[in-house]
Amino acid sequence: MIVVLFLTLTAYFTYAEDGHNLWLRGKSTASVNILCKATSPTLEIAKRELKQGWQGKEGTTIILSVKNDKAIKNDGFKLTQTEIQANNDFGGFWVKANSEGQSGPQDYGRTHVDGANVLADALKPFGGIVMWRAFVYNTFNEDRVKQVYNEFMPLDGQFHDNVIIQVKNGPIDFQLCEPFSPLFGAMKRTSIMPEVRITQEYMNAFGFWGSDVGRIFEK
């Protein structure tokens, strides 16, 4: 009996969920009709997510539309009870450069500003944005905790207005416990977005699992 119970519990707890169900719990409780004349990879994802996570009235019809509307600024959108409208279905680029052996503008005598702004100029007519990661550590001749700050702080105020610098919540790399990045609050003339961890990472060292993500979010 004990063996059977153990095997049953083991099978139960080792059941794997995909990311959508595990973190969003977005299982639909009603059907929804999605109407969209345009086609693109982005719109296909939007239709799939709506169908998977629809929590509204059974049989509702939602229209996805992509059309130019001066009332919608930049890459924004407009919501009504029956329609989701956007100026375009392209958000922008997410860039990781000069990090972990990957190439970037510094390989050509340029800076993060040069790399981000050249993309931002190309995307601006289309309302696109550039999310440029501040996760950099190519050289180890200085304190890694300070490297991100030393590379990006002197560039404050030089990025275009459609560039967002994505900064990890901690100065190293999603450790179990670390202070928040000093770039938050320091780069006052640059748009910054936080990069946080919602999955377990670097917590299975030595074969043991431990998770205290909730407390990290509280901080």
Secondary structure, DSSP 8 states (H G I E B T S, - for coil): -HHHHHHHHHHHHT----HIIIII----SS-EEEE-S---HHHHHHHHHHHHH--S-TTEEEEEEE---TTS-TT-EEE-SSEEEES-S--EEEE--SSTT---GGGGT--HHHHHHHHHHHHGGGT-EEEEE-------SS-HHHHHHHHHGGGTT-S-TTEEEEEESSSSSS-SS----TTTTT-TTS-EEEE---S--S--GGG-----HHHHHH-
